[in-house]
Amino acid sequence: MLYSNRITSNDRGESMSKIIDLRSDTVTQPSSEMRAVMSRAVVGDDVFGEDSTVNELQQMAAELCGHESALFLPTGTQSNLVGLMAHCQRGDEYICGQQAHTYKYEGGGAAVLGSIQPQPIEFEADGTISLERVERAIKADDFHFARTRLLTLENTTAGKVLPLDYLQQTRDFCDQKQLGLHLDGARVCNAAVKQQVPVSRITRYFDSVSICLSKGLGAPVGSVLCGSAELIVNARRWRKVVGGGMRQVGILAAAGIFALQNNIERLAEDHSNAARLAQGLAEIDELKVDPEVVQTNMLYVSMAPERFQELRSAMHEIGIVLDSRQPVRMVTHLDINTADVERVIAAFKRFFMAR
């Protein structure tokens, strides 16, 4: 089955029902309005800095985050990578969360390509990293050790929003310890909508911020790295080194502009749908899910391991696509509406009532 298809069909080609893909908000499809904007985009050679649509997107993202400058990159992984490489030199170290995307899910790029050593620390239950643990992890100024240069945070972390007072404390801490501060803000717009603050209220504490356009914001591809003018000049060089220099890419940047203009506030709908999904699934005795901890567009559901594959297969047959890992992460997004959520709840209840 091709999960990207919005409508499933049986073997006679008859239309059945919409596929509900809960694996991630990366599966979103560009809307017809977004596609129309992309088709009209004015383009140029972005490696030469001559794509006016890319330049517009970069300026918009920088203003959104309250930073001087920005750089459009093809992926969030590359955006984080060149951000780390712009902060750190060979033999330097960055501190991050043990389950952080920059450490666990980006192929070890900082170490492999940047010769930057990661120092992971376990997240606290609320998604923060204890600053006391960070302080203990900072290496002494001794040639035996890598040089600790950077602290990276993630917001949201597994759907959890970092408290604003914690961000201020972290900024003060990094200033005292002479550390740079980078944010993997793949879903920082979700955090801002949840906290009902401008995005810049969160991002102003950081020296660099990576924002993903292709998750809840609904663009087909791309992330933007924001920071000082000096940092972005450095990041632009590293983008070229790692193969991220692009040409007439305004077609994609136009989708990013549309996403920033139209799809930030609507993230509240995804949060509401995730809360409703958690509430409905919590009514099933065989499932373990706590609606109280659902803050944005993610929830995690646990169940008996021996039942999981059976459930996943049964849902697959009716067009509900689940992640393959336990606990099951379910992510709501712009291609899932309230009716879809109710359909999922009903399907789960039928499955467990029948057995």
C-alpha positions in Angstrom: 0.0 0.0 0.0 1.2 3.5 -0.8 0.5 5.5 2.4 0.8 8.8 0.5 -2.5 8.0 -1.3 -5.3 9.9 0.3 -8.0 7.5 -0.9 -7.7 3.7 -0.8 -9.2 1.5 -3.4 -10.2 -2.2 -3.5 -9.0 -4.6 -6.2 -11.8 -3.5 -8.5 -10.7 0.1 -8.3 -13.7 1.2 -6.3 -13.1 4.1 -3.9 -13.2 3.1 -0.3 -12.1 5.4 2.6 -9.4 8.0 3.3 -6.1 6.8 4.7 -5.5 8.2 8.2 -1.7 8.1 8.7 -0.8 8.7 12.4 2.9 7.8 12.1 4.1 11.4 11.9 3.3 14.9 10.8 5.9 14.5 8.1 3.3 12.7 5.9 1.3 15.8 5.2 0.4 16.6 1.6 0.7 20.1 0.1 -2.7 21.7 -0.4 -4.0 22.8 -3.7 -3.5 26.4 -2.6 0.1 25.7 -1.7 0.7 23.9 -5.0 -0.7 26.9 -6.9 1.7 29.3 -5.1 4.6 27.0 -5.9 3.7 26.9 -9.6 3.8 30.8 -9.7 7.1 31.2 -7.8 9.8 33.5 -9.2 13.1 31.7 -9.1 16.8 32.2 -9.5 20.1 30.5 -8.6 20.1 30.3 -4.8 23.8 29.3 -4.6 24.5 32.8 -6.0 21.9 34.2 -3.6 19.7 35.2 -6.6 16.5 33.3 -5.9 14.2 36.1 -4.7 11.6 33.7 -3.3 14.2 31.9 -1.2 15.4 35.3 0.0 11.9 36.3 1.0 11.4 33.1 2.9 14.7 33.5 4.8 13.8 37.1 5.7 10.4 36.0 6.9 11.8 33.2 9.0 14.5 35.5 10.6 11.8 38.0 11.5 9.6 35.3 12.9 12.4 34.2 15.2 13.7 37.6 16.0 17.1 36.9 14.5 19.3 38.7 12.1 19.5 36.2 9.3 18.3 32.8 8.0 19.3 30.0 5.6 17.0 27.7 3.7 18.0 24.0 3.7 16.5 20.9 2.2 16.1 19.0 5.5 15.9 19.4 9.2 18.8 17.0 9.7 21.0 19.2 7.5 19.8 22.3 9.2 20.8 21.0 12.6 24.1 19.7 11.2 25.2 22.9 9.6 24.1 24.8 12.7 26.3 22.6 14.9 29.2 22.9 12.5 28.8 26.7 12.4 29.1 26.7 16.2 31.8 24.1 16.7 35.2 23.2 15.3 36.8 19.8 15.0 37.4 18.3 18.5 34.7 20.4 20.1 31.7 19.0 22.0 28.0 19.6 22.1 25.7 18.6 25.0 22.2 17.3 24.1 19.4 15.0 25.2 19.9 11.3 25.2 16.8 10.9 23.0 17.3 14.1 21.1 16.9 14.2 17.4 20.4 15.8 16.9 22.0 12.9 18.7 19.9 9.8 18.1 18.1 10.3 14.8 20.4 12.2 12.5 22.9 9.4 11.6 25.6 10.7 13.8 26.3 13.5 11.3 27.9 15.9 13.8 30.5 13.3 14.7 30.9 11.7 11.3 31.0 14.9 9.2 31.9 17.6 11.7 34.2 15.7 14.1 32.1 17.2 16.9 31.7 14.9 19.9 28.1 14.6 21.4 27.7 14.4 25.1 24.1 13.1 25.7 22.2 13.6 29.0 18.9 12.0 29.9 15.9 14.3 29.5 13.8 15.1 32.5 10.2 14.0 32.5 9.0 17.4 31.2 11.5 17.4 28.2 14.0 19.7 29.8 17.7 18.9 30.4 18.8 19.4 34.0 21.2 22.3 34.1 23.0 20.8 37.1 23.7 17.7 34.9 24.8 19.9 32.1 27.2 21.7 34.4 28.7 18.4 35.6 29.1 17.3 31.9 31.1 20.4 30.9 34.7 19.4 30.3 37.6 21.0 32.1 40.0 23.2 30.0 42.4 20.3 29.6 43.9 18.8 26.4 42.7 15.4 27.6 39.1 16.4 26.8 37.0 17.6 24.0 36.2 21.3 24.3 32.5 21.8 25.4 31.2 24.6 23.2 27.4 24.2 22.7 24.2 23.1 24.4 21.3 22.0 22.2 17.7 21.8 23.3 14.6 20.4 21.5 11.2 22.1 21.5 8.8 20.3 21.4 10.3 17.1 22.9 8.0 14.1 22.3 5.2 16.7 22.1 6.1 18.4 25.4 6.7 22.2 25.5 9.7 23.6 27.3 8.7 26.2 30.0 9.6 29.8 29.2 11.2 30.3 32.6 13.4 27.3 31.9 14.5 28.9 28.6 15.5 32.1 30.4 17.5 30.1 33.0 19.2 28.2 30.2 20.2 31.3 28.4 21.7 32.8 31.6 23.5 29.5 32.3 25.0 29.4 28.8 26.2 33.0 29.1 27.8 32.2 32.5 29.5 29.1 31.1 30.4 30.7 27.7 28.4 28.1 25.8 26.5 28.6 22.6 22.8 27.6 22.6 21.1 25.9 19.7 17.4 24.9 19.4 16.2 22.0 17.3 12.9 23.8 16.8 11.4 21.4 14.3 8.0 21.9 16.1 8.7 25.2 17.8 5.6 26.6 16.2 3.5 24.0 18.0 5.1 25.1 21.2 4.3 28.8 20.5 0.7 28.0 19.7 0.4 25.9 22.8 1.8 28.7 25.0 -0.1 31.4 23.1 3.1 33.4 22.5 4.8 34.7 19.4 7.5 32.2 18.1 10.1 34.9 18.9 9.2 34.7 22.6 10.8 31.2 22.5 13.5 31.6 19.9 15.0 34.8 21.2 16.9 32.9 23.9 18.9 30.9 21.3 22.0 31.7 19.2 20.6 29.5 16.5 17.2 27.9 15.7 16.2 25.2 13.2 12.5 25.3 12.1 11.0 22.5 10.0 8.6 23.5 7.4 7.6 20.0 6.3 5.9 18.7 9.5 2.8 20.4 11.0 3.3 23.4 8.7 2.6 21.3 5.7 5.3 22.2 3.2 6.6 19.3 1.1 10.3 19.8 2.1 12.6 22.2 3.8 13.9 23.7 7.1 15.2 27.1 7.9 18.2 27.8 10.2 18.0 31.2 11.9 20.8 33.1 13.8 23.2 36.0 13.6 24.4 37.3 10.3 27.9 35.9 11.1 26.6 32.5 12.0 24.5 32.2 8.9 27.5 33.2 6.7 29.4 30.3 8.3 26.4 28.0 8.0 26.0 28.8 4.3 29.6 27.6 3.6 28.9 24.3 5.5 25.7 23.9 3.6 27.7 23.8 0.4 30.3 21.4 1.9 27.6 18.9 2.9 25.9 19.1 -0.5 23.0 21.3 0.4 23.6 24.1 -2.2 20.4 24.3 -4.3 19.6 26.2 -7.5 16.1 27.3 -8.6 14.6 26.3 -5.3 12.2 29.1 -5.0 9.5 26.6 -6.0 10.0 24.9 -2.7 10.6 28.2 -0.8 7.2 29.4 -2.0 5.6 26.4 -0.1 7.5 27.5 3.0 6.3 31.0 2.7 2.7 29.8 2.3 3.2 27.5 5.4 4.4 30.3 7.6 1.7 32.7 6.5 -1.2 30.2 6.8 -0.4 27.2 8.8 0.9 28.3 12.2 -2.3 29.2 14.1 -4.1 26.2 12.7 -1.8 24.0 14.6 -4.2 24.5 17.5 -6.6 22.2 15.6 -4.0 19.4 15.6 -3.5 19.9 19.4 -7.3 19.6 20.0 -7.5 16.5 17.8 -4.6 14.9 19.7 -6.3 15.6 23.0 -9.6 14.1 21.8 -7.8 11.0 20.5 -6.1 10.5 23.8 -9.4 10.9 25.7 -11.2 8.4 23.4 -8.4 5.8 23.6 -8.2 6.2 27.4 -11.7 4.7 27.6 -10.3 1.4 26.4 -9.1 -0.8 29.3 -6.5 -2.6 27.3 -4.7 0.6 26.4 -2.5 2.9 28.6 -2.7 6.5 27.6 -2.8 9.6 29.8 -4.7 12.5 28.2 -3.4 14.9 30.9 0.2 14.7 29.5 -0.9 15.5 25.9 0.2 19.1 25.2 0.5 19.4 21.4 0.0 17.0 18.5 1.5 13.8 20.0 0.3 11.1 22.2 1.9 7.8 23.2 -0.2 4.6 23.7 1.0 1.4 25.4 -0.6 -2.0 25.3 0.2 -5.7 25.7 3.0 -6.5 23.2 1.4 -9.7 22.0 -1.6 -7.7 20.8 0.2 -4.9 19.1 1.0 -6.5 15.7 -2.5 -7.8 15.5 -3.9 -4.4 16.1 -1.6 -2.7 13.7 -2.5 -5.2 10.9 -6.2 -4.8 11.6 -6.0 -1.0 11.4 -3.9 -1.2 8.3 -6.6 -3.2 6.6 -9.1 -0.3 7.1 -6.7 2.5 6.2 -5.4 3.5 9.6 -1.6 3.6 9.6 0.2 3.2 12.9 3.9 3.5 13.9 5.7 0.2 14.2 7.2 0.9 17.7 5.9 0.6 21.2 4.7 2.7 22.9 2.8 3.7 19.8 3.4 7.4 18.9 0.3 8.9 17.3 0.7 12.3 15.6 -2.1 14.5 14.4 -1.6 16.9 11.5 -3.4 19.0 8.9 -4.5 15.9 6.9 -6.4 14.5 9.9 -9.7 16.2 10.9 -12.1 15.7 13.8 -14.1 13.1 11.9 -10.9 11.1 11.3 -10.1 11.1 15.0 -13.6 9.7 15.8 -13.1 7.1 13.1 -9.9 5.9 14.8 -11.4 5.8 18.2 -14.4 3.8 17.0 -12.1 1.4 15.1 -9.9 0.8 18.2 -13.0 0.1 20.3 -14.4 -2.4 17.8 -11.1 -4.2 17.7 -10.8 -4.6 21.5 -14.6 -5.3 22.0 -14.4 -8.1 19.4 -11.7 -10.0 21.2 
